[in-house]
Amino acid sequence: MTAEPLKRFSRDDGPQARPGAPAEPDPDTARLVLRTVRESDLPELRRLDQEVFGEVAYPAFLLRQLFDMYAEHFLVLDDGTGRLRGYVLAGTSALRADSWILGLGVAHDRRRHGLGRELMVAILDRLRRSGIEEVRLTVEPGNRAALLLYRSLGFRPEGPDGGLRRDYFGPGMDRRILRLDLAARAAAPQG
């Protein structure tokens, strides 16, 4: 994929929009382009990952390896000025038809514009076209916004206790495991 324009949503889209009024693009997101990550993006990707995830951001060497392994399923939002505003990364097994979302991040100043949803919809579509049947991810149990996003996309808790896995990433680093059955979603009638 070279570049795909994002759908644009204004703050006036939705139930409160004036009937018949054209939706105007949000000036903060109007120039963003969704595309596959490039090797030249790695320093900027590291900066963005640190901005979004702070002390739990991926180290530079690991971002490099993830790029080398999963570039086909590594999408970024490029604002055209050399700054990345968001990314999503899926790691896919070579032996099975499953994948994990390994990262989803949107720059702090670009949140609440639907960009996380756009990134997830794009990667799920790409995974589906690649023959992936199920997708899993982890989310911090207190991250209400992320939980709502993932549930709205069809992800459901995996396992007992609502998918809660205590100390998943180490002591005190609990996570919820969520799962999406892409094969069942593709087979379901679209209405």
CORKA-V71292 format. One record per backbone hydrogen bond with DSSP energy under -0.5 kcal/mol. CO is the residue of the C=O (numbers start at 1). NH is the residue of the N-H. Records with the same first field share a line. If there is no record, write none. Layout:
# CORKA-V71292
CO->NH + NH
This chain:
# CORKA-V71292
1->36
4->34
10->13
14->17
18->21
26->29 + 30
29->32
32->6
33->35 + 78
34->4
35->76
38->41
39->42
41->45
42->46
43->47
44->48
45->49
46->50
47->51
48->52
49->53
50->54
53->56
54->57
59->62 + 63
60->64
61->65
62->66
63->67
64->68
65->69
66->70
67->71
70->73
71->74
73->90
74->37
75->88
76->35 + 78
77->85 + 86
78->33
83->79
85->107
86->77
87->105
88->75
89->102 + 103
90->92
91->100
96->98
97->133 + 134
98->93
99->136
100->91 + 102
103->89
105->87
107->110
108->111
110->113
114->118
115->119
116->120
117->121
118->122
119->123
120->124
121->125
122->126
123->127
124->128
125->129
126->130
127->132
128->131
133->182 + 183
134->99
135->180
136->101
137->178
139->176
140->143
142->144
143->147
144->148
145->149
146->150
147->151
148->152
149->153
150->155
151->154
156->179
157->159
160->163
161->164
163->177
164->166
165->168 + 175
167->170
170->173
172->174
173->169
175->165
176->139 + 178
177->158
178->137
179->156
180->135 + 182
181->185
182->186
183->187
184->188
